[in-house]
Amino acid sequence: MANFSRSWIVFATLIAAASLFFLRGESGVAFAQTAPTSCSTSTSTSTSTSISTNNSYSYRSGPAVDDGPAVAVAALPPCPTGSDSSAGSINDVAKQRFNQMITNRVLGTVLLGINEQVNCDDCVSAFGSAGSFSAGIHGRKSITSNLALLAGIAYTHYSEGGYSVTSAPIGAFALRYDFTDWGSSRPFFDIGTILTPYEKVRYRRSYLTSLGAVTVDGQTTASNYGVYGRAGWMSRLSPRDEVAAAVEVWQLWQRVKGYADPTVAFNPFDATFNTGTDKTTLVKVGGQWTHLFGSSVEANINGGFVHAFGTQSGIVATVTGQGNVVPTIGNQSWFEYGGRLGYRISKGWVADLFVNGTAGPQPVGNTIHGGIGLRVSY
């Protein structure tokens, strides 16, 4: 009887040991299956810490301890680095937004007759341009012998340096007071505005990580507004020549709606942008010359030096691994140029070929916008 009892005790002990071994082995298999979702923050061969991406497990592997059969766990991939590069790409977006403000203004000045002489007959011009696609109509109308209204509207689409603007209507109008009763050499003054109430816009940012490069395009909407004053002096050197010089002061605002990086396959240090307003103040010193060749060909050249100061970026971006990033844009300087070559088809009808652009360092850079127009004087 005693032998029978001892046999049952030995048998039960073996069963319990086998069950314990089986349960421990099953637990180890389940654990190993979750490990590939983790990454390692340390390259040490003696002790390492792993981070589980699904937050289900957090464990440490180190010197072996006598806690049961060894379980094979696959080596964890390293966690990517590059949050600082991602934060640096926010500065690139700030530069894109500054360029956007300047380009919008350059396109708007075409509607205010920047390629035309200061004093001329009432006219209306329909035009289309490339480099930045733009199509619209603008003109001038004398209210009195001294006061004239300049106005225009256009639809435009342009891109530069990583950003792209689509579906952007631009409107502009200004009043010009020309002291015509002073004679052939006299002062003139302008005051006006450029309005772009709605734009679809895409900003691109690129950064480097230890696992490769990342490029994401964030999409949102924006609006641009600008007001300016201009004081100048013009002279009619002859019936064929008009020259003018002027100083302009501009205040620009750009409102950009907040957005977040789109979902892509690999973007470990993503960014979220708050709604914000960019703004800058510009001073431009420039001049122009209009000349009539023969009886049919007229030409205009214009240009000036522009300095921007008091620029504030409206960007406040939250970058994973870095927190809030607020870029800055310092003072900027560049040149602007323009020109027009017109052919008088018949009395009151002129076909125009024109060009406008910027030349200087980034973020403004070298840009060119050209087009054709048909102008009717009356």
C-alpha positions in Angstrom: 0.0 0.0 0.0 2.8 2.3 0.8 4.5 1.6 -2.5 1.3 2.3 -4.3 1.0 5.7 -2.6 4.6 6.6 -3.3 4.0 5.7 -7.0 1.0 8.1 -7.3 3.0 10.9 -5.6 5.8 10.5 -8.1 3.4 10.4 -11.0 1.6 13.6 -9.8 4.9 15.3 -9.4 6.0 14.5 -12.9 2.6 15.7 -14.3 2.9 19.0 -12.4 6.5 19.6 -13.6 5.5 18.9 -17.2 2.5 21.3 -16.9 4.7 24.1 -15.5 7.3 23.6 -18.3 4.5 23.8 -20.9 2.9 26.9 -19.5 6.3 28.7 -19.2 7.1 27.7 -22.8 3.8 29.1 -24.1 4.3 32.3 -22.3 7.7 32.7 -23.9 6.4 32.2 -27.4 3.7 34.8 -26.9 6.2 37.3 -25.6 8.5 36.7 -28.5 5.7 37.4 -31.0 5.3 41.0 -29.7 9.0 41.9 -29.7 9.2 42.8 -33.4 6.9 45.8 -32.8 9.6 47.3 -30.5 12.8 49.2 -31.1 16.0 49.5 -29.0 17.2 52.8 -27.7 20.7 51.4 -26.8 23.4 49.6 -28.7 25.1 48.2 -25.6 26.0 44.5 -25.8 25.8 43.8 -22.1 22.5 45.4 -21.2 19.8 47.0 -23.4 16.5 48.6 -23.0 13.7 48.0 -25.4 10.6 50.0 -26.1 7.4 48.3 -27.3 5.6 50.4 -29.9 2.2 49.1 -28.9 2.8 49.8 -25.2 1.8 46.3 -24.3 5.1 45.3 -22.9 8.2 46.8 -21.4 11.0 44.5 -20.4 14.7 44.3 -19.9 17.2 41.8 -21.2 20.5 41.4 -19.4 22.7 38.7 -17.8 21.1 35.4 -17.7 19.3 34.3 -14.5 18.1 30.9 -13.5 14.4 31.5 -14.0 13.6 28.7 -16.4 14.4 27.5 -19.9 16.0 30.2 -22.2 13.7 31.8 -24.8 15.1 33.0 -28.1 14.1 36.7 -28.8 14.9 38.4 -32.1 17.3 41.4 -32.0 15.3 44.6 -31.8 15.8 47.2 -34.6 17.2 50.6 -33.5 14.9 53.5 -32.8 15.3 56.2 -35.5 17.0 59.5 -34.8 16.5 62.8 -36.6 14.0 64.8 -34.6 16.4 67.8 -34.8 16.4 67.5 -38.6 12.6 67.4 -38.6 12.6 70.6 -36.4 15.0 72.2 -38.9 12.7 71.6 -41.8 10.1 73.9 -40.1 12.5 76.8 -41.0 12.2 75.7 -44.7 8.4 76.0 -44.5 8.8 79.5 -43.0 11.0 80.5 -46.0 8.4 79.1 -48.4 5.7 81.1 -46.7 7.8 84.3 -47.0 8.4 83.7 -50.7 4.7 83.1 -51.1 3.9 86.6 -49.7 6.4 88.2 -52.0 5.3 86.4 -55.2 1.7 87.2 -54.5 2.6 90.9 -54.3 4.7 90.8 -57.5 1.8 89.2 -59.4 -0.6 91.8 -57.8 1.5 94.8 -59.0 0.8 93.7 -62.6 -2.8 94.6 -62.0 -1.7 98.0 -60.8 0.1 98.8 -64.1 3.6 98.4 -62.9 4.8 97.9 -66.6 3.0 101.0 -67.8 3.8 104.7 -67.8 2.6 106.8 -64.9 0.3 109.0 -66.9 -1.6 107.7 -69.9 -5.1 107.4 -71.4 -7.8 105.4 -69.9 -7.4 101.7 -70.9 -8.4 98.1 -70.2 -6.0 95.1 -70.7 -6.7 91.4 -70.7 -3.6 89.2 -70.2 -2.3 85.8 -69.5 1.1 84.8 -68.1 3.3 81.8 -67.6 6.1 81.0 -65.2 3.4 81.4 -62.8 0.1 80.8 -64.5 -2.0 83.9 -64.3 -5.0 85.2 -66.3 -7.0 88.4 -65.7 -7.9 91.9 -66.6 -6.8 95.3 -65.4 -7.0 98.9 -66.3 -7.2 102.5 -65.3 -10.0 105.2 -65.3 -9.6 108.9 -64.8 -11.9 110.3 -62.1 -10.7 113.8 -62.5 -7.8 115.4 -64.4 -5.6 114.6 -61.4 -7.1 111.5 -59.9 -7.2 108.1 -61.5 -8.4 104.6 -60.4 -6.2 101.6 -61.1 -7.8 98.2 -60.6 -7.6 94.6 -61.7 -8.5 91.0 -61.0 -6.8 87.7 -61.9 -6.7 84.0 -61.2 -3.3 82.6 -60.6 -1.4 79.4 -59.8 2.3 79.4 -58.9 4.9 77.4 -57.1 8.5 78.0 -56.0 11.0 76.3 -53.7 8.9 73.4 -52.5 5.4 75.0 -52.1 2.6 75.3 -54.6 -0.4 77.7 -54.6 -3.6 76.9 -56.6 -7.1 78.3 -56.9 -5.8 81.8 -56.0 -7.9 84.8 -57.1 -6.1 88.1 -56.8 -7.7 91.5 -56.7 -6.0 94.9 -56.6 -7.0 98.6 -56.7 -5.3 101.9 -56.1 -5.8 105.6 -56.4 -3.2 107.8 -58.1 -3.0 111.5 -57.7 -0.9 113.1 -60.4 -0.2 116.9 -60.2 -0.8 117.4 -63.9 -1.2 121.2 -63.5 2.4 121.4 -62.4 3.6 120.8 -65.9 5.8 118.1 -67.5 7.8 117.5 -64.4 5.7 116.8 -61.3 5.1 114.6 -58.2 2.5 111.8 -58.0 1.2 109.7 -55.2 -0.4 106.2 -55.0 -2.3 104.4 -52.2 -3.8 101.0 -52.7 -4.2 97.4 -51.7 -3.8 93.8 -53.0 -6.2 91.1 -51.8 -6.1 87.3 -52.1 -8.9 86.1 -49.8 -8.5 82.4 -50.6 -5.7 80.1 -51.7 -5.2 76.3 -51.8 -1.6 75.7 -50.8 0.8 72.9 -50.3 4.0 73.1 -48.3 6.8 70.6 -48.5 9.2 69.7 -45.8 12.1 67.1 -45.9 14.3 65.8 -43.2 16.8 63.0 -42.5 16.6 60.2 -40.0 19.0 57.4 -39.2 16.7 55.1 -41.2 16.4 57.2 -44.3 15.0 60.5 -45.7 11.4 61.7 -45.2 9.4 64.0 -47.4 5.9 65.1 -46.6 3.5 67.6 -48.3 1.1 69.4 -46.0 -2.0 70.9 -47.5 -4.1 73.8 -46.2 -5.6 77.1 -47.2 -4.2 80.6 -46.9 -5.1 84.3 -47.6 -2.9 87.3 -48.4 -3.4 91.0 -47.9 -1.2 94.0 -48.6 -1.5 97.8 -48.4 0.9 100.3 -49.8 1.7 103.9 -50.3 3.9 105.3 -53.1 5.4 108.8 -53.5 7.3 109.6 -56.7 8.3 112.1 -59.3 7.8 111.8 -63.0 9.0 113.8 -66.0 7.9 114.0 -69.6 11.3 114.4 -71.2 9.7 114.5 -74.7 6.5 113.4 -76.4 8.1 110.0 -76.7 9.8 109.6 -73.3 8.6 109.5 -69.7 10.8 108.7 -66.7 9.8 108.3 -63.1 11.3 107.5 -59.7 9.4 106.5 -56.5 9.6 105.2 -53.0 7.1 102.6 -51.9 6.2 101.3 -48.4 4.2 98.0 -48.1 2.7 96.1 -45.2 1.9 92.4 -46.0 -0.1 89.9 -44.0 -0.6 86.2 -44.8 -3.0 84.0 -42.8 -2.4 80.3 -43.0 -4.9 77.8 -41.5 -3.5 75.1 -39.2 -2.8 71.6 -40.5 -0.9 68.4 -39.7 1.4 66.1 -41.7 -0.5 63.6 -43.8 -0.3 59.9 -42.9 2.6 58.3 -44.8 4.4 55.0 -44.5 7.4 56.5 -42.6 7.3 59.8 -40.7 8.6 59.2 -37.2 9.0 62.9 -36.3 5.7 64.3 -37.6 4.6 67.9 -37.2 1.4 69.8 -36.5 1.1 73.5 -37.5 -1.1 75.9 -35.7 -3.1 78.6 -37.5 -1.0 81.7 -37.7 -0.3 85.0 -39.5 3.0 85.9 -41.3 3.7 89.6 -41.8 6.5 91.8 -43.1 7.1 95.5 -44.0 8.8 96.4 -47.3 10.5 99.5 -48.6 11.2 99.7 -52.3 13.2 102.4 -54.1 12.8 102.2 -57.9 12.3 103.8 -61.2 11.0 103.3 -64.8 11.3 104.6 -68.3 8.8 104.4 -71.1 9.8 105.2 -74.7 7.9 105.2 -78.1 9.9 103.9 -81.0 8.6 105.2 -84.3 4.8 105.3 -84.3 4.0 101.6 -83.5 6.4 100.2 -80.9 6.6 101.3 -77.2 8.7 99.9 -74.5 8.9 100.1 -70.7 11.6 99.0 -68.3 11.3 99.2 -64.5 13.1 98.0 -61.4 14.0 98.7 -57.9 15.7 97.6 -54.7 13.5 96.1 -52.0 14.3 95.7 -48.3 12.1 93.7 -45.9 12.2 94.2 -42.1 10.1 93.5 -39.1 9.2 90.1 -40.5 7.3 87.7 -38.2 6.6 84.1 -39.0 3.2 82.9 -37.8 4.4 79.3 -37.5 4.1 77.5 -34.2 4.8 73.8 -35.0 4.8 70.9 -32.6 7.4 68.3 -33.7 7.5 64.8 -32.2 10.6 64.5 -30.1 11.3 68.3 -30.1 8.1 70.0 -28.8 7.2 73.5 -30.1 9.3 75.0 -32.9 9.0 78.8 -33.7 11.1 79.8 -36.7 12.4 83.3 -37.4 13.0 85.2 -40.6 15.5 88.0 -40.5 15.7 91.1 -42.7 15.8 90.4 -46.4 16.9 92.4 -49.5 16.5 91.7 -53.2 15.9 93.4 -56.6 12.7 93.5 -58.6 12.5 94.1 -62.3 9.9 94.3 -65.1 9.4 95.3 -68.6 6.9 95.5 -71.5 7.1 95.7 -75.3 4.0 96.8 -77.0 2.9 97.0 -80.6 0.2 99.4 -81.7 -2.0 97.2 -83.9 -4.3 100.1 -84.8 -5.6 103.2 -83.2 -6.3 102.4 -79.5 -5.3 98.8 -79.7 -1.9 97.5 -78.4 -0.5 94.0 -78.1 1.8 93.6 -75.1 4.6 91.2 -74.2 5.7 91.7 -70.6 7.9 90.2 -67.9 8.3 90.6 -64.1 10.6 88.9 -61.6 12.9 89.0 -58.6 16.6 88.6 -58.2 18.4 87.9 -54.9 19.2 85.4 -52.3 16.8 82.9 -50.8 14.1 82.9 -49.5 13.0 85.3 -52.3 15.5 84.0 -54.9 15.4 84.4 -58.7 12.0 84.2 -60.2 10.5 85.2 -63.5 6.9 85.7 -64.7 6.1 86.5 -68.3 2.9 86.9 -70.4 1.0 88.6 -73.2 -1.8 91.1 -73.2 -4.2 93.0 -75.4 -4.7 96.6 -74.3 -7.5 98.9 -75.4 -7.2 102.7 -74.8 -10.2 105.0 -75.0 
